[in-house]
Amino acid sequence: MRHECPPCLSPADAATPLPAAARTFDIPTERICQLLATAPLFDGLAQGEIARFARGVREIKAARGEILFHRGDACSGFHLILTGQIKLAFVSAAGNEKVVEILHPGQTFGEAVMFMDTPYVVMAQALADSTLLHIAKQVVFDEMERDPVFCRKLIAGLSRRLHHLIADVENYSLRSGRDRIVGYLLREVDDDNPAGSRVAIRLRTSKATIASRLNLTQEHFSRILHDLIEAGLIEVAGRTIRIPDLARLRASLD
């Protein structure tokens, strides 16, 4: 059962239906402002400026596996992830899935579709119990007309997303599956680890989802992991991957 948030929604926003999986809760305007202030998109905005968004914000709880929206659903705003993990994916008529992005707290999604005023082209699913904020598009449009700095932040965010997608095309087209996996593992390592140190990382989602994100079949993904294990570059125990020598793994990309 869904509950709208009267103090936080304009009449127009309140009439907008939520996805079936979403559950919204009454939350004070002050708390909404505090949550928004933690997001990079709203960094630098004064408290009063952030408060203007509160009337168009819903807090959404999604359990692991729940669908936030399907391809073809209408877009009424964009989402900001507070906790959890969200997967964006294409799903074919036969049920085959291609993961486009795996998103984490602090990231947003849905802005481009919101501006284009078209239905969603992907589905969004919670990979873990998640909490999100949904920001209504009319509130965003009103603030864009009022504040050019906020406009530039939105454009910068969309530009970073585009750059990221171009990098994906480059990886899929020019890099081997092995290099894609090694690159993914290295991105999961904290930057402050010494070059030759032994480190352990915990995969934040299933290997099948990561394989799809890297444009690999599960079988190919598993074979490459086995090859890396045989080469002594990694050790695998479930979702935990240990890297005996970080510098050696990095050098394997050369």
BALODO-548172 format. One record per residue: residue number from 1; residue in one letter; x, z, y of N, C-alpha, C in turn. Coordinates in steps of 0.05 Angstrom, whole numbers, plus 5000, padded with zeros to 4 digits. Layout:
! BALODO-548172
ATOM num residuo   nX   nZ   nY  caX  caZ  caY   cX   cZ   cY
ATOM NUM       A    X    Z    Y    X    Z    Y    X    Z    Y
...
//
This chain:
! BALODO-548172
ATOM num residuo   nX   nZ   nY  caX  caZ  caY   cX   cZ   cY
ATOM   1       M 5017 5000 4976 5000 5000 5000 5017 5000 5025
ATOM   2       R 5010 4984 5045 5025 4982 5069 5012 4998 5092
ATOM   3       H 5029 5009 5109 5019 5024 5132 5032 5013 5157
ATOM   4       E 5017 5003 5176 5028 4994 5201 5037 5017 5218
ATOM   5       C 5052 5011 5238 5064 5032 5255 5053 5029 5283
ATOM   6       P 5030 5041 5290 5017 5037 5315 5034 5041 5340
ATOM   7       P 5051 5061 5342 5066 5065 5367 5087 5043 5371
ATOM   8       C 5094 5028 5349 5117 5010 5351 5109 4981 5352
ATOM   9       L 5083 4974 5349 5075 4946 5348 5055 4939 5369
ATOM  10       S 5059 4915 5381 5039 4905 5399 5015 4895 5382
ATOM  11       P 4992 4891 5394 4969 4882 5378 4975 4856 5363
ATOM  12       A 4989 4837 5376 4995 4812 5363 5013 4816 5339
ATOM  13       D 5033 4834 5341 5051 4839 5319 5036 4853 5296
ATOM  14       A 5018 4871 5303 5004 4886 5283 4987 4868 5266
ATOM  15       A 4979 4845 5277 4962 4827 5262 4978 4810 5243
ATOM  16       T 5004 4810 5245 5021 4793 5228 5024 4806 5201
ATOM  17       P 5016 4792 5179 5018 4805 5152 5046 4808 5144
ATOM  18       L 5052 4828 5128 5078 4833 5117 5079 4821 5089
ATOM  19       P 5103 4814 5078 5105 4806 5050 5094 4827 5032
ATOM  20       A 5085 4819 5009 5071 4838 4991 5090 4860 4982
ATOM  21       A 5116 4855 4980 5134 4875 4970 5142 4896 4991
ATOM  22       A 5138 4889 5016 5147 4906 5037 5128 4930 5041
ATOM  23       R 5139 4953 5046 5123 4977 5052 5133 4988 5079
ATOM  24       T 5116 4989 5099 5125 4998 5125 5114 5026 5129
ATOM  25       F 5128 5040 5147 5123 5069 5151 5121 5075 5181
ATOM  26       D 5105 5095 5188 5104 5104 5215 5131 5117 5222
ATOM  27       I 5143 5108 5243 5169 5120 5252 5169 5122 5282
ATOM  28       P 5178 5144 5293 5178 5148 5322 5195 5127 5336
ATOM  29       T 5187 5120 5360 5202 5101 5376 5231 5110 5380
ATOM  30       E 5235 5136 5384 5263 5146 5388 5281 5139 5364
ATOM  31       R 5270 5143 5340 5286 5137 5316 5291 5107 5314
ATOM  32       I 5272 5090 5320 5276 5062 5320 5299 5054 5338
ATOM  33       C 5299 5065 5362 5321 5060 5381 5348 5068 5370
ATOM  34       Q 5349 5091 5357 5374 5100 5345 5384 5082 5323
ATOM  35       L 5365 5072 5307 5372 5053 5286 5382 5027 5297
ATOM  36       L 5368 5016 5317 5376 4991 5329 5403 4993 5342
ATOM  37       A 5409 5016 5354 5434 5019 5368 5458 5018 5350
ATOM  38       T 5454 5021 5324 5476 5020 5305 5484 4992 5297
ATOM  39       A 5467 4972 5304 5471 4944 5296 5489 4930 5316
ATOM  40       P 5508 4914 5307 5526 4899 5325 5511 4882 5345
ATOM  41       L 5488 4871 5337 5472 4854 5355 5463 4868 5380
ATOM  42       F 5458 4894 5377 5448 4910 5400 5470 4926 5413
ATOM  43       D 5494 4923 5404 5516 4938 5416 5520 4931 5445
ATOM  44       G 5523 4950 5462 5527 4945 5491 5501 4945 5507
ATOM  45       L 5478 4945 5494 5453 4946 5509 5447 4974 5517
ATOM  46       A 5436 4977 5540 5428 5004 5550 5404 5014 5534
ATOM  47       Q 5401 5041 5535 5379 5053 5519 5352 5042 5526
ATOM  48       G 5348 5037 5552 5322 5026 5561 5318 4998 5550
ATOM  49       E 5340 4982 5549 5338 4955 5538 5331 4955 5509
ATOM  50       I 5344 4973 5494 5338 4975 5465 5309 4984 5461
ATOM  51       A 5300 5002 5478 5272 5012 5475 5252 4990 5478
ATOM  52       R 5258 4969 5492 5239 4947 5495 5233 4933 5468
ATOM  53       F 5252 4935 5449 5248 4923 5423 5230 4940 5405
ATOM  54       A 5227 4965 5411 5214 4984 5393 5185 4976 5387
ATOM  55       R 5172 4964 5406 5144 4957 5402 5140 4935 5381
ATOM  56       G 5162 4920 5375 5160 4899 5356 5176 4903 5331
ATOM  57       V 5181 4929 5324 5198 4935 5301 5182 4949 5279
ATOM  58       R 5187 4941 5254 5176 4955 5231 5199 4963 5213
ATOM  59       E 5197 4987 5202 5216 4995 5182 5205 4988 5155
ATOM  60       I 5221 4975 5138 5212 4965 5112 5229 4978 5090
ATOM  61       K 5215 4987 5069 5229 4997 5045 5224 4977 5023
ATOM  62       A 5245 4969 5009 5243 4950 4987 5259 4961 4964
ATOM  63       A 5245 4965 4941 5259 4974 4917 5275 4952 4905
ATOM  64       R 5295 4959 4889 5311 4939 4875 5294 4919 4860
ATOM  65       G 5299 4894 4865 5284 4873 4851 5260 4863 4866
ATOM  66       E 5251 4877 4887 5228 4868 4902 5235 4844 4920
ATOM  67       I 5215 4827 4923 5217 4803 4939 5208 4809 4967
ATOM  68       L 5224 4803 4987 5216 4807 5015 5200 4783 5025
ATOM  69       F 5208 4759 5018 5193 4736 5023 5201 4713 5005
ATOM  70       H 5183 4694 5001 5188 4671 4985 5193 4646 5003
ATOM  71       R 5206 4626 4991 5208 4601 5005 5180 4590 5011
ATOM  72       G 5176 4581 5036 5150 4571 5045 5134 4592 5059
ATOM  73       D 5141 4618 5058 5127 4638 5073 5132 4635 5103
ATOM  74       A 5113 4642 5119 5116 4641 5148 5136 4662 5158
ATOM  75       C 5151 4655 5178 5171 4673 5190 5161 4684 5216
ATOM  76       S 5159 4710 5219 5148 4723 5243 5169 4738 5258
ATOM  77       G 5195 4736 5249 5216 4751 5262 5241 4750 5244
ATOM  78       F 5260 4768 5250 5283 4770 5233 5288 4798 5223
ATOM  79       H 5305 4801 5203 5310 4827 5190 5338 4837 5196
ATOM  80       L 5340 4863 5198 5365 4877 5201 5367 4897 5177
ATOM  81       I 5389 4895 5162 5392 4913 5139 5405 4939 5147
ATOM  82       L 5392 4961 5141 5402 4988 5146 5417 4999 5122
ATOM  83       T 5405 4997 5099 5418 5006 5074 5410 4987 5052
ATOM  84       G 5427 4986 5031 5421 4969 5008 5435 4943 5009
ATOM  85       Q 5423 4923 4996 5436 4897 4992 5414 4876 4988
ATOM  86       I 5416 4854 5002 5395 4833 5000 5408 4807 4992
ATOM  87       K 5394 4793 4975 5403 4766 4965 5385 4745 4976
ATOM  88       L 5397 4724 4987 5382 4700 4996 5388 4678 4975
ATOM  89       A 5368 4665 4965 5372 4645 4944 5351 4623 4944
ATOM  90       F 5359 4600 4933 5341 4579 4926 5332 4583 4897
ATOM  91       V 5307 4577 4891 5297 4578 4864 5284 4551 4857
ATOM  92       S 5292 4538 4836 5281 4512 4828 5254 4516 4814
ATOM  93       A 5240 4494 4811 5214 4495 4797 5218 4505 4768
ATOM  94       A 5241 4500 4757 5247 4509 4730 5256 4538 4728
ATOM  95       G 5259 4551 4752 5267 4579 4753 5296 4583 4755
ATOM  96       N 5312 4562 4758 5341 4565 4762 5346 4574 4791
ATOM  97       E 5366 4591 4794 5371 4604 4820 5399 4597 4830
ATOM  98       K 5401 4592 4856 5427 4589 4869 5428 4609 4892
ATOM  99       V 5446 4628 4890 5449 4648 4910 5464 4636 4934
ATOM 100       V 5452 4639 4958 5464 4629 4982 5481 4650 4996
ATOM 101       E 5470 4674 4998 5485 4696 5011 5478 4722 4999
ATOM 102       I 5497 4740 4999 5492 4768 4992 5498 4785 5017
ATOM 103       L 5478 4798 5027 5480 4812 5053 5480 4842 5050
ATOM 104       H 5494 4855 5069 5499 4884 5067 5490 4897 5093
ATOM 105       P 5490 4924 5094 5481 4938 5118 5496 4929 5143
ATOM 106       G 5480 4926 5165 5491 4917 5191 5487 4887 5195
ATOM 107       Q 5481 4873 5173 5477 4844 5176 5448 4837 5181
ATOM 108       T 5443 4814 5192 5416 4805 5198 5411 4778 5184
ATOM 109       F 5386 4771 5181 5379 4745 5170 5352 4737 5179
ATOM 110       G 5348 4710 5180 5322 4699 5188 5321 4689 5217
ATOM 111       E 5343 4693 5232 5342 4685 5260 5338 4654 5264
ATOM 112       A 5352 4638 5248 5351 4609 5252 5322 4599 5246
ATOM 113       V 5310 4608 5225 5283 4600 5218 5263 4609 5239
ATOM 114       M 5268 4633 5250 5251 4643 5272 5251 4625 5296
ATOM 115       F 5275 4615 5304 5277 4597 5327 5266 4570 5321
ATOM 116       M 5268 4560 5296 5258 4534 5289 5228 4534 5286
ATOM 117       D 5216 4558 5283 5187 4561 5279 5178 4545 5254
ATOM 118       T 5193 4548 5233 5187 4536 5207 5185 4557 5186
ATOM 119       P 5174 4551 5163 5174 4571 5141 5202 4576 5130
ATOM 120       Y 5204 4598 5116 5230 4605 5103 5238 4583 5083
ATOM 121       V 5263 4576 5082 5273 4556 5063 5286 4568 5039
ATOM 122       V 5289 4595 5039 5300 4610 5016 5282 4633 5010
ATOM 123       M 5287 4647 4988 5274 4672 4982 5294 4695 4987
ATOM 124       A 5283 4718 4993 5299 4742 4998 5291 4764 4978
ATOM 125       Q 5311 4775 4964 5305 4796 4944 5324 4819 4947
ATOM 126       A 5314 4843 4944 5331 4867 4945 5347 4870 4919
ATOM 127       L 5374 4871 4921 5391 4875 4898 5395 4905 4892
ATOM 128       A 5387 4922 4912 5388 4951 4909 5365 4962 4926
ATOM 129       D 5358 4987 4921 5338 4999 4939 5348 4996 4968
ATOM 130       S 5331 4985 4985 5340 4978 5012 5321 4987 5033
ATOM 131       T 5332 4991 5057 5317 4997 5081 5324 4976 5102
ATOM 132       L 5304 4964 5114 5309 4944 5134 5291 4948 5158
ATOM 133       L 5298 4936 5180 5281 4934 5203 5273 4905 5207
ATOM 134       H 5247 4901 5212 5238 4874 5218 5232 4873 5248
ATOM 135       I 5245 4855 5263 5242 4853 5292 5225 4828 5298
ATOM 136       A 5202 4832 5310 5183 4810 5315 5195 4790 5334
ATOM 137       K 5190 4764 5329 5202 4743 5345 5194 4743 5374
ATOM 138       Q 5169 4750 5380 5161 4750 5408 5176 4769 5425
ATOM 139       V 5183 4793 5414 5199 4812 5428 5227 4801 5433
ATOM 140       V 5238 4787 5413 5264 4775 5416 5264 4753 5438
ATOM 141       F 5243 4736 5437 5241 4715 5458 5238 4727 5486
ATOM 142       D 5223 4748 5488 5219 4761 5514 5246 4771 5525
ATOM 143       E 5262 4783 5507 5287 4795 5516 5308 4772 5522
ATOM 144       M 5306 4750 5508 5324 4728 5513 5319 4717 5541
ATOM 145       E 5294 4715 5549 5288 4706 5576 5298 4725 5597
ATOM 146       R 5299 4751 5590 5306 4771 5609 5337 4775 5611
ATOM 147       D 5351 4772 5589 5379 4780 5587 5397 4758 5575
ATOM 148       P 5413 4744 5591 5430 4723 5581 5452 4733 5562
ATOM 149       V 5460 4759 5566 5481 4770 5548 5470 4772 5520
ATOM 150       F 5445 4781 5517 5432 4782 5491 5430 4755 5478
ATOM 151       C 5424 4735 5495 5423 4707 5485 5450 4699 5473
ATOM 152       R 5472 4705 5487 5498 4698 5477 5505 4712 5451
ATOM 153       K 5496 4737 5448 5501 4751 5423 5486 4738 5400
ATOM 154       L 5461 4730 5404 5447 4716 5383 5460 4690 5376
ATOM 155       I 5468 4675 5396 5481 4649 5391 5508 4653 5376
ATOM 156       A 5522 4674 5384 5548 4680 5370 5543 4687 5341
ATOM 157       G 5521 4702 5335 5515 4710 5308 5508 4685 5291
ATOM 158       L 5492 4667 5303 5485 4643 5288 5509 4625 5284
ATOM 159       S 5527 4625 5304 5552 4609 5301 5569 4619 5279
ATOM 160       R 5571 4646 5277 5587 4657 5255 5575 4650 5228
ATOM 161       R 5548 4650 5226 5535 4643 5201 5541 4614 5194
ATOM 162       L 5540 4596 5214 5546 4568 5210 5575 4564 5201
ATOM 163       H 5593 4578 5214 5621 4577 5206 5625 4586 5177
ATOM 164       H 5610 4607 5170 5612 4618 5143 5602 4597 5123
ATOM 165       L 5580 4583 5129 5569 4563 5111 5588 4539 5108
ATOM 166       I 5601 4531 5130 5621 4510 5129 5645 4518 5111
ATOM 167       A 5653 4543 5113 5675 4553 5096 5666 4552 5067
ATOM 168       D 5641 4558 5062 5631 4556 5034 5633 4528 5023
ATOM 169       V 5624 4508 5039 5626 4480 5031 5655 4473 5025
ATOM 170       E 5673 4482 5042 5702 4477 5037 5711 4489 5011
ATOM 171       N 5703 4514 5006 5711 4527 4981 5700 4513 4956
ATOM 172       Y 5675 4505 4957 5662 4492 4934 5674 4465 4929
ATOM 173       S 5682 4451 4951 5692 4424 4949 5721 4422 4942
ATOM 174       L 5738 4440 4953 5767 4437 4952 5781 4458 4935
ATOM 175       R 5768 4480 4930 5781 4501 4915 5771 4503 4886
ATOM 176       S 5789 4510 4869 5781 4513 4841 5764 4538 4837
ATOM 177       G 5750 4539 4814 5734 4563 4809 5752 4588 4808
ATOM 178       R 5776 4586 4797 5794 4608 4796 5801 4618 4824
ATOM 179       D 5807 4600 4842 5814 4609 4869 5790 4621 4883
ATOM 180       R 5766 4612 4877 5742 4623 4889 5738 4652 4881
ATOM 181       I 5743 4657 4855 5740 4685 4845 5761 4703 4856
ATOM 182       V 5786 4694 4856 5808 4710 4866 5803 4716 4896
ATOM 183       G 5795 4696 4911 5789 4700 4939 5767 4720 4943
ATOM 184       Y 5746 4719 4926 5724 4738 4928 5735 4767 4923
ATOM 185       L 5751 4770 4902 5762 4797 4896 5779 4807 4919
ATOM 186       L 5795 4790 4930 5812 4799 4952 5796 4807 4977
ATOM 187       R 5774 4794 4981 5757 4801 5004 5744 4829 5000
ATOM 188       E 5741 4837 4975 5729 4863 4969 5749 4886 4972
ATOM 189       V 5774 4879 4974 5795 4900 4976 5798 4910 5005
ATOM 190       D 5801 4936 5009 5805 4947 5036 5831 4936 5048
ATOM 191       D 5830 4929 5074 5853 4917 5087 5877 4936 5088
ATOM 192       D 5872 4963 5087 5895 4982 5090 5910 4987 5065
ATOM 193       N 5903 4973 5043 5918 4977 5018 5946 4964 5020
ATOM 194       P 5968 4977 5013 5994 4965 5013 5995 4940 4995
ATOM 195       A 6012 4921 5001 6012 4895 4987 6016 4898 4957
ATOM 196       G 6034 4916 4949 6041 4918 4920 6026 4940 4906
ATOM 197       S 6005 4951 4918 5992 4974 4907 5973 4966 4884
ATOM 198       R 5966 4986 4868 5946 4983 4847 5919 4992 4859
ATOM 199       V 5899 4975 4858 5873 4982 4870 5851 4977 4850
ATOM 200       A 5828 4990 4855 5804 4986 4839 5781 4980 4857
ATOM 201       I 5765 4960 4850 5741 4954 4866 5717 4955 4848
ATOM 202       R 5695 4962 4859 5670 4963 4845 5652 4941 4855
ATOM 203       L 5646 4922 4837 5628 4900 4845 5601 4911 4853
ATOM 204       R 5592 4901 4876 5567 4913 4887 5542 4900 4877
ATOM 205       T 5545 4879 4860 5522 4867 4847 5531 4855 4821
ATOM 206       S 5513 4844 4806 5519 4834 4779 5538 4811 4779
ATOM 207       K 5552 4807 4757 5570 4784 4755 5555 4758 4756
ATOM 208       A 5531 4757 4745 5515 4733 4746 5508 4725 4775
ATOM 209       T 5502 4745 4792 5495 4739 4820 5520 4730 4834
ATOM 210       I 5543 4742 4829 5568 4734 4842 5575 4706 4833
ATOM 211       A 5572 4700 4808 5578 4673 4798 5561 4652 4812
ATOM 212       S 5535 4657 4816 5518 4639 4830 5526 4636 4859
ATOM 213       R 5534 4658 4871 5543 4657 4899 5568 4640 4902
ATOM 214       L 5585 4640 4882 5610 4624 4882 5606 4596 4871
ATOM 215       N 5581 4589 4865 5574 4562 4855 5587 4557 4828
ATOM 216       L 5587 4577 4811 5598 4576 4784 5576 4583 4764
ATOM 217       T 5578 4572 4740 5560 4581 4718 5571 4608 4708
ATOM 218       Q 5553 4624 4695 5562 4649 4685 5584 4646 4664
ATOM 219       E 5582 4625 4648 5602 4620 4627 5629 4614 4640
ATOM 220       H 5629 4597 4661 5654 4590 4674 5666 4615 4688
ATOM 221       F 5649 4631 4700 5658 4656 4713 5671 4674 4693
ATOM 222       S 5659 4678 4670 5669 4695 4649 5696 4685 4638
ATOM 223       R 5698 4659 4635 5723 4647 4625 5746 4652 4644
ATOM 224       I 5740 4649 4670 5761 4654 4690 5770 4683 4691
ATOM 225       L 5750 4701 4689 5757 4730 4688 5775 4735 4664
ATOM 226       H 5768 4723 4641 5785 4727 4617 5813 4716 4622
ATOM 227       D 5816 4693 4634 5842 4682 4640 5858 4700 4658
ATOM 228       L 5845 4712 4679 5859 4730 4697 5867 4756 4683
ATOM 229       I 5851 4765 4664 5858 4788 4648 5883 4782 4630
ATOM 230       E 5882 4758 4618 5904 4750 4600 5930 4747 4616
ATOM 231       A 5928 4739 4641 5952 4736 4658 5961 4763 4670
ATOM 232       G 5947 4784 4664 5955 4811 4674 5949 4815 4704
ATOM 233       L 5932 4798 4715 5926 4800 4744 5903 4819 4749
ATOM 234       I 5885 4823 4730 5863 4842 4734 5857 4856 4707
ATOM 235       E 5843 4879 4709 5832 4893 4686 5802 4897 4692
ATOM 236       V 5785 4893 4672 5756 4894 4677 5744 4915 4659
ATOM 237       A 5727 4932 4671 5712 4952 4656 5684 4953 4668
ATOM 238       G 5665 4937 4657 5639 4935 4669 5641 4922 4697
ATOM 239       R 5630 4936 4717 5632 4926 4744 5657 4935 4759
ATOM 240       T 5673 4951 4746 5698 4959 4759 5721 4940 4752
ATOM 241       I 5734 4930 4772 5757 4912 4768 5781 4925 4780
ATOM 242       R 5802 4929 4764 5827 4940 4773 5848 4918 4777
ATOM 243       I 5862 4919 4799 5883 4900 4805 5909 4914 4804
ATOM 244       P 5925 4910 4783 5951 4925 4780 5970 4920 4802
ATOM 245       D 5971 4895 4813 5990 4889 4834 5976 4870 4854
ATOM 246       L 5969 4881 4877 5954 4866 4897 5970 4842 4907
ATOM 247       A 5996 4846 4912 6012 4824 4922 6014 4801 4902
ATOM 248       R 6015 4808 4876 6017 4787 4856 5991 4771 4854
ATOM 249       L 5968 4785 4857 5943 4771 4857 5941 4752 4881
ATOM 250       R 5949 4762 4904 5948 4745 4928 5967 4720 4924
ATOM 251       A 5990 4725 4913 6009 4703 4909 5998 4682 4890
ATOM 252       S 5980 4690 4872 5969 4671 4852 5952 4649 4866
ATOM 253       L 5945 4654 4891 5929 4633 4905 5947 4611 4916
ATOM 254       D 5972 4616 4919 5991 4596 4931 5995 4573 4912
//
